[in-house]
Amino acid sequence: MMLAALGGFSVGCATPKCPPAAPASREAQTPSSRSTQPAAATTPGRARRDPEQVLRDFAKANPLSPADEPLRKPKSLADVDAILHLDQLDLFGGAAAFAEKQSGTDALVLGAQVELSWSEAQLIVAEVLDGAVENVSEATRTLRFRHLSGATSDAEQAKLAELENAEREAKETSLALRELAGEHARRGAELTRKLISASPESFKGYRIAADYHRLRGDWGAFNEALTILEQKNPTSTGLLFLRALQAQSEGDPIGATQLLRKALQKDPKFVRAQAHLVLLQRSPEGAHQELEKLRALNPRHQIIAFTGPLIDAAYEQWRARRVPPSGPRGANSI
């Protein structure tokens, strides 16, 4: 009902202090690959479905792109770069497969970026899903109480069933995304190690390295990479983005928001920056506003497909609470 197809973002290692080696073999990847993370808890009374099947089912029911989308089968590294700019999960598999078959530093850079982007995108969607469920939970509780107390209409009962089903789907999908993000993180780490070994002093290498250390939470190595990036290209839009995520990690959402908006001013089509603005929101109104901006940049983005219905539902409930009552009514009337 509410979800679609699947994918992630960029990563790296700043100096030759590189990430641990990842397994060399890699299966051809569709929505995702098997993870070694522990199995998550199941919903009482309901068997836990295979996470890959969860995502395949949603991808089939809600495809992000049409079957004839040319970028599903990229023909150049420029196509891979375009996929990264779109930040769209269902295209990452083709991008990774194409980059893997190419040689040279640029292919290695893009391959690492795709795998790390793939992993992070899955984790971002999971986190936004969790926030959307939290925002809509009050409306669900209210409708549930109205149903149990007998003061409810057919329309409200239908809405309650819809919200409860959406919440179940969201929780199941969030778990699946988290479990399956690991394979792309490991593959990204492997490619990052190769990149740093091949081009230890390149700007692109440090850019990937900074992302890698950010995602791992290795902040000392991240700051080291950031310092070198600043020396090499102080006006980089990517540097603004990294500074924003640094502020976010330090518990400064206002500073992070300001830096993300500056990055979007420099590059108005920076989809991942707008995705992070959605992630930063904690109110139904803010989430809805930033979601609409993301929709304008890429209406096929996974955050819209996976979380849009819940964010929209939470926003409508928020608006309904702000509408003044139509007439006076006693506080004790039932």
Buried (B, 14 or more C-beta within 10 A) or exposed (E): EBBBBBBBBBBBBBBEEBBEEBEEEBEEBBBBBEBEBEEBEEEEEEEBEEBBEBBBBBBEEBBBBEEEBEBBEBEEBEBBBBBBBBBBBBBBBBBBBBBBEBEEBBBBBBBBBBBBBBBBBBBBBBBBBBBBBEBBEBBBEBBBEBBEEEEBEEEBEEBBEBBEEBBEBBBBBBBBBBBBBBBBBBBBBBBBBBBBEEBBEBBBBBBBBBBBBBBBEBBEBBBBBBEBBBEBBEEBBBBBBBBBBBBBEEEBBEBBBBBBBBBBEBBEEBBBBBBBBBBBBEEBBBBBBBBBEBBEBBEBBBBBBBBBBBBBBBBBBBEEEEEEEEEEEEEEEE
